[in-house]
Amino acid sequence: MTDATLLPLAVAIPLLGAPLLAVAGRVLPRTGCDVLATGAAAADVVCLALLWSHIQGVAVTPVGGWPAQIGIVLAADRVGAGLALLASCLVLAVLAYSWRYFDEPRGERAGLFPAMVLTFQAGMVGFALTGDLFNAFVFFELMGAAGYALTGYRIEDPRPLQGALTFGIVNSLAAYCSLLGIGLLYARTGQLNLAAMGRAMGEHRTDLLVVVSFVLVVTAMLVKAAVVPFHFWLPDAHAVAPTPVCMLLSGAMVELGAYGIGRVYWTVFSGPGGIPHDAFRHTFTALGVLTALVGAVMCWQQRHLKRMLAYSTVGHVGLFVVGIALLTPGGVAGAAVYVAAHGCAKAALFGLTGVLLDRYGSVDEHGLYGRARDLRLLGVLFVLGALALAGLPPFGTGLGKALGEAAAGHSQAWLPTVYVLTSALTGGALLRAALRIFWGAGPVPHSRPGEAETSGEGEEPEVREPGRALPPMMVAVPALLLALCALVGCLPAVARSLARGAAVFTDPAVYRAAVLGPAVAHRAVLPHVASAWTAEGLLLGGGSAAAAAAFAVLAVLRPVRLPLHRGVRALVTGLRRLHSGHLGDYVAWLALGVAALCAAFGAQT
């Protein structure tokens, strides 16, 4: 099959599979629904794998045969297609993991969960492959609507319902901002096609309308990506969402937000009449560093495992944003490899956390102390996942981190320190939890008086039969995901392909020529982008993993007080209080973030 067939087919398969499941679920048994949903997801994985292997530059397909100037096009380079492939692989993993996980309702709601997962997949794949800004908005909101519904899937429990409402309201407000920004851009350029918008922007000068429209358009992406201070909804949603849903939220959705920022900037705003490179680089590097540090510190403070994983996602998203903000092919290549491996590792860790919830009805690090000593295989997998997040070679997370550190070091010598510190703290928090839960290491942990903590005890069971034999798929899926994470780092062809995609991603002329003009762009000379391990990368990866292990052992066996303990504690306490759980506070932070970005870009243009 050709690219012209594979591109629309990749979007159509889950889009058609979802309503088919919703209808067929009323008559099919549970097994039939599972087979149908898994078959649709597997078919999309095959379709996207073929597409990813075929793409040389930018694959373009006009939908309905209309030219790009007046119609909608699907356009994909290896970065976009790779992200769609990652999302589809995780959907397939989630459906397999959920075979015997949920007690699916009967009657009219039968088949609803896999149907919503396929809808979520259609939104993610469509967003990664579209070449039209309004179409991207539609797919982004389709993904969001499915995400809200999946988060509140257990509607009989008020906590998931509250988390879903917070998720939905904050993201919907951000979506309104984006829609307003798209309207402003259309008024300026008369176009909705990304490539045509970028070309038309060169006919005007940069002014306040451009600044405001850019900030408004990327607001929804910043919220989905959980970039500080737009991140507050994420830990609350992860804490209450069903475990398979968390695998998708952290493994693919937040990464799509970061991808969207880079895609919109490079195709629309990176040329004349857009946002100057220095303004984007300075502002988003600062946002990325702030996000990475806040996420890492908050991750270390958690005892609720799902919140711990959610904040580690916030920390790693900060590193992805730094990679994109460098505005170099090397930075994007590092972020792309990092995203691919991180999605697998994070989904695996959420899957393992789901096993603990299945067995013990708790995701509390303190409450689970020593209770999982008989689940040593799971303990080993959990430790491997934590080391992967810490950047241990040869996991793909380590390679992405090494490539990102090398690219960041050329921009600012201190930036690799942020990569190492974030990886060490997030990996260390998970290693600490693994030592306590699976090995019962150290003294029994106690609550900290005077500190408001979310414990993770008393969780509602998500499974059909608590106390049953552990379904093999609940262990096999996390193990396979961790193996994929390792393959990303071990197979040079994967990183090399993503590096070539990064060179195309950061050259708007190639994208524009492929979408709007004759296909001369495929003969363009693209720069060589590093994609292999280096001695420095191996040392930094090993160092951050060693630091993570040291943090975990010290925390478990010999708690020590840091220098300036009171000052650090006051700072952390203040940071915890900002995460109040109040929807009004989150909306206020959203408004403040939009205003601050407008001011920052306005001052630099």
N, C-alpha and C positions, 0 to 999 in steps of 0.2 A: 504493500500500500504506500501511497505517496503522502507527503506532508499535507497536501490539500485535502486528503481524506482523513488523516489521523487527527488533525487539529480540531475540526468540529466534532469528530467522533468521541474524542476525549471528554468533551463537555457534555455531549448528548447522552452517553451511557448512564452516568449517575442521574442526570436530569430526567431521563425516561424511566430509569429503574425505580426511583422513589415513588411516583404515583402508582406504578405497577405493583409494588410491594404493598402500598396502602390498600389497594383494592384486593389483591390476591391474598393478603394476610387474613381476610375475613373467612376465607374458605380453606386455606392451606393449614396444615398442622405446624407447630413451632419449628420442627425440623425442616419442613419445606420452605418456610420463610428464611431460615438461616442459610440454606443452600442457595436460594435465589439471590439473597443479598450478597453472600460471599462470592457467588459467580459473577455478579455485576461488578463488584469491586475488583476481582481478579482480572476481569476483561479490561477494565480501565487501566490497571497497572501494566498489562501487556501492551496496550495501545500507547501509553505514555512512554514506556521503555523503548518501543520501536521509534517513536517520535524523537526521543532524546538522542538515540543513536544515529538518526538520519540527519539531524540538524548540523549544518556547517556554519551558517551565519545567522540570519534571521528568517525563519519560515513564516510565510504570510498566506492567509486564505481570506478572500473577501466573502463575507456571508451573503448568500443569495445572489452572488455574481455582481453585486454593485461595486463600483470603484471606491477606493478609500476616501476620496474627497466628499462623497455623499452617502456612503454606506458604512456598515460596521465591518471591521476586519478583526480576525484573530491573528496575533503575531507572537512568535515565541523564539527566544534565543535559548542557549543551553542553561542559563541561570533560571529563567522563568519556567522552562519545561522541567528542569531538575526539581524545582520547588513543587510543581504540580505532581511530579512522580513521587516525591517524598510524602506529600499529603495523602496520595492514593495508597501508598504502601502502609501508612499508619492507619488509614481507614480499614484496609484489609486486615491488619493486625488486630484492630479494635473489634471488628466483627467476629473474628475467630476467637478472640479472648472472651467475648460475650456469649459464646454459644450456650454455655451452661451457667452464666453468671446471673442474669436477670430472671425474675419471675414475670414474664411477659403477660399483660392482661389478655383476656379472651374477648371475643365479640368484635365490636366496632373498632376497638383500639388495638387489635392484634396486628402485629407487623409494624406498629408505629415507630418503635425504636430504630430498627434498621432502615426504615424509610426516611426518618429524620437524619440519620447518619449519612445516607446517600445524598440527601439535600445539602447537608453541610459540605460534603465532598464536591458537589456540583458548584457551589459557591466558591470554594477554594480553588478548584481547577480553572473555572471561568475567570476568576480574578487574575490568576497567574498568566493566562494565555491571551487575554483581550488586548486589543490595541486602541481601545476607545475609552475615554475618561468616564463618560456617563455610564457606559456599559460596565466599567470597573466598579463604579459606585453601586450599580444594581447587584452585581455578583457579591460585592462586599457585604451589602445589607442582607442578601439571601443567606450568606454564611452566618451573619450575626443573628438573624431571626432564628435559624436552626440552632445556633449556639444557645440562645436564651431558652428555647424550648427544651433542649437537652439538659441544660443546667437545672431547670425546674422539673425534670422528668418525674421525680417522686413528689408529685404535687400534694399528696396527703400530708407531707412533712412540712411545717412552716419554714424551716431553715433553708431548704433548697429554693422554696418559693421566694423568700426574701432575697437570697443571693441572685436568683434569676432576674428579679425586678431591678435590683441595683445594677446588675450587668446590663440589662436592657435599657434602663433610663439613661445611664451615663453614656452608653454607646449610641443611643438614638440622638441624644443632644449633640454628640460629636458628628453624627451623620448629617444633622441639619446644617451644621457649620460647613461641612464638606459640600453639601448641595448648594449652599449659598456661594461658596468659593467657585464651584463649577459654573454657576450662573454668571459671576463676574468675569471669569475667563472667557466664557462664550461671548459676552458683550464686548470684550476686548478683541478677540480673534475671529469670532464667527465660526469657530470650529469646535468639534468635540473629539476628533481623532488626535491621539497624542502626538504623532509625528507632524500633522498639519498644524496643531497648536504651536509646537516648538518653532516651526518655520515662520508662522505668522507673528510670533512674539518679536522676531527680529525687526519687524517693521515699526516697532514702537520703542520708546525709551522706558527704562525702569522707573516706576513711580509708585505712589502709595497704593494704587489699585493692584499692582502686581504683587507688592508685599502682602497686602491683606488677603488677596486671593490664594497666594501660596500657603500662607499660614492656615487659612480656613480649609483648604483642600487636604492638607496633611494632618489636620486635627484628628479625623477619624482613624487614620493610620497610626498616629501616635497613641491614641487610646487603645486600639486593638493590640499594638505592640507593647503596651504597658510601660511606656517611657515615663520616667518621673518628670513632672508631677501628675501625669495622666494615668497612673498605674493602680490607684487605690482599689478599683473594683476587682482586680485580678485575684488577690489572695482570698477575698471573701467568696468569690465564685468557685475557686478551686476547692475551698474547704467543704463546700456543700454539694458540689456536682458529683454525679456518679463517677466512679473511678475510670471507666472507659472513656467518658467524656473529657476528663482531665487529661488523658493521654493525647487527645486531639487538640485541646486548647493550648497546652504547653508545647506539644510537639510540632504543631503546624500553624495554628492561627496567629500566634504572636509573631512568628517568623514572617508570615505574609504581610503583617503591618510594616515591619522593617523593610521588606522587599518593596512594598508600595512606595515608601518614602524615596528610596533610591530610583525606582522606575520613573516616578513622576518628575523628580528633579532632573534626571539626565535627559529625558525625552522632551520636556516642556520648558523648564526654567534654567537650564545650564548655559544657554547661548545668549546672544545679544538681546537686550530687553527683558532678561529674566533676573534671577538672583545671582549676584556676583559669587564666584567660587569661594573667595575668602570669607564672605559673610556666612555662607552655608557651612564651610569647614569649621570655622571658629564656634558657631552656635551649636551645631550638632555634635561636635567633639565634646563641648562642655556638657551638653545634655547626656551624651553617652557615658561620660565618666561619672557624672552625678548618679545616673541610673545604676551603673555597675556597683558603685560603692554603697548606695542605699540598699540595693537588693542583697548584696553580700552580707552587710551588717545585720539586716533584718532576718536573713536566712539563719545566721548563727544564733539568733535570739529565740528561735522557735522550738517548741516541743511537739506541736501538732504537725505530723509528718507531711500532710498535704500542703499546709501553709509553708512549711520549710521548702518543699519542692517548688511551690509557686514563687517564693521570693528568690530562690536560686534561678528560676527562669527570668525574673526581673533583672538579676545581676548579669546573666549571660546576654540578655537582649541589649544591655548597655554596651557590651563588647561588640555585638553585631553593628550597633549604630555607630560606634567609633570607626569600625572598618569601612562602613559606607561613607562616613563623613570625611575620610581621608581623600576621597575623590581620585583614587588611583586604581588601576586594574589590580594591583597587588592587594590593596585593602579589600576590594570587593571579592577577589578570589578567596582570601582568608575567611571572610564572613560567609561565603557560600559553602565552603567545606565545613566550617564550624556549624552552620545551620543544619546541614545534612546529617552530621554525626550527632549533634545535640538533640535533634528531634527523636532519633532512635533511642539514645541513652535515657532521655527524660521520660519517654513513653514507657520504657522498660521499668524504670524506677517507680512510676505510678502504678504499673501493673503489679509489681511486687508489693507495693503498699496495699493494693486491693486484696492480695492474698492474706495479709495481716488482718485487714478488716473482715475478711471472710472467716478467718479462724477465731479471732478474739473479740470482734466487735469494737475495736479500738484502733486509733491511729496516734496514740499518745506515747511519746518516747519514754516518759516516766512510768506510765501505767503498764507498758509492755516490758518493763525491765526483766530480762531473763526468761520471759515466757515463751520465746521462740527458739529455745536451745535445740529442740528436736527438728528444726527446719534449717539444718546447716547448709543444704544446697541453696536455699533461698538466701541465706546469709552471705554465702560466697558471691552469688549473683548481685546482691545489694552492694557489697563492697566493690565489686568490679564496676558497677554503675557509678558509684561515688568517685572511684579513681578516674573513671572516664571523664566525669565532669571536672575533676581537678586537673585534667590535661595530660594524663599519663600516656606516654608513647607505648604501643603504636596505635592507640585508639584515634579515630578520625577527629575527635574533639581536640586531641593533642596536636594533630597536624594543622587543623584550622587555627588553633590558638598560636602555633608557631608561625604560620604565614601571616596572621594578623599582627603579631608582635614585631616581625621583621618589617612589615609595611609601616606600622605605627612608629617604630624606632627611627625610620628615615624622616618622619615628620617632626616628632618630639621625642627626645631621648628618654623622658620619664614615662611615656605612655605604656611601654611593656610592663612597668611595675604595676599598673592598674590591672593588666591581664593576669599577672601572677597572683596578686592579692585577692582578686575576685574569685579566681579558680580555687585557690587554697582555702578560702573561708567557706565557700559553698560546698566544696568536696569534703572539707573537714567536718562541717555540721552533719553531713550524711554519714560519714564514717563514725562519728561519735554516736549517732543513733544506732548504727549497725552493731557497734561493740556492745552497747547496753542491751539491745533487744535480742540479738542472736547469740551473744556469748555471756551476757550478764556481767560484763566487766565493771570493775570499780565498785564503790559503795552505792547503795540505793539512792537514786537522785530524789531530792525533795523540792517542793515548790518554793519559790522565792517570796518571802513575806513582803507585802506592800506593793507587789508588782502584778498588774493585771495580765494574766496569761490565758490564752486559749488552749485548753488542755488536750482536746481530742478524745476524751473519754465519753462514753454514753452515746456513741454514734449509732444511728439506725442501721440495721443490717441491710445490705443491698442485695443479698443472695437469696436464692430460693429456699435452701435448706441449710441453715447454719449447723455446723457440726458434721456435715457430710464429708465423704472422702474428697480430697483436693482434686478438682478436675485437672487432667494433665495439661490442657491448653493454657491454663493460668500460669503454668511454669514455663511451658515450651515457648509461648509467645515472647515473654521478656527475654528468655535466653537467645532466641533468634534475633531480636532487636539489638541486643548487645553484640552479637556476632556481626550484624550489619554495621554497627558503629565501628567495630574493629576493621572490617573490610574497607570502609571509607579511608582509613588511614594506611592500610596495607597494600591496597591495589593502586599503583601509581596512575593507571588510566583514568580513575574516577577524578582525582584532583586535577590531573592534566586537562581533562575535558572541561571541568568547571573553570579552570584558569583561562582557557580559550574563550569560554562563555563570558567571563568577566571582562576580557579585552573588548568583546563586542558590546557588552552592557554599558561600558563607559565611553563608547564612541557614538554619540547621537547621530553623526552623519551616516554611519552604516545603517542604523535603524531607520532613519528617515528615507534613505535611498531605497531600502528594501520595501518599505510600505508605500511610498509615494511615487518612486521613480523606477527606471529600469534597474535590473538586478546587477548593476556594476559593483554594488557594495561587496559582493562575495569575493571580488578580486582585490579588495582593499588589503593593504599590508598592515597587519595587526602586530602590536608589540609582543615580545616574549614576556610571559608572566611566570614567575617562580611558582612551582607547585610541589616541590619535593622536600623531604626532611633535610635539615641542616644540623650540624653539630650544635650550634647555638640553640636551635629549636628543641633538640633532644634534651639538652642540659636544662633549659628553662621548664620544659614539660616535666622532667624528672624532679626538678627542684620544687615546682608547685605541688606535685603529688606528695613529695616528702614533707613539705610544709603542712599540707592538709592532714597527713597522718600524724605529724607532731602535734598539731592543734587538737586533734581528736583524742590522742592518748593523754595529753596534759589535762584536757577537760574532764576525761573520765577517771583517770587514776590519781591525778594530783592537781586539783584545782588551784590555780595561782592567781594572785591579784596583779593586775597590770599596773605599771607606773601610772601615776595620775588617775588612780582607780575612780575616785569620786567624780572627777571631771568627765571621764569616759562614760561612767554610769549615768550621769545627768544628761549627757548628750544622747545616749541610747534611749533613756526614758522619754526624753522629749520627742525623739523620733517615733517611738512606739505610740505615744499619745496622738501624734498626727494621724495615725491610722485608726481613726475613731470608730469606724463602722457605720457612721451616720451618712446617709445619702446626701443630705444638704451640704456637708463638708466636702464631699467628693465633687459635687457640682461646682462649689465655690473654687476648688483647686483647678478644675477644668477651665473655668472662666479666667482665673488668674494666669494659668499657663498660656492660654491664647493671647491674653493681653501682653504678657511678658515677651512672648515670641514676636508679636507685632512690633513692640518697642525695640527689641534687640535687632531685628532685621531693618526696621526703619532707621535706626541709628547708624547702620553700616552701609546703607545704600544712598 
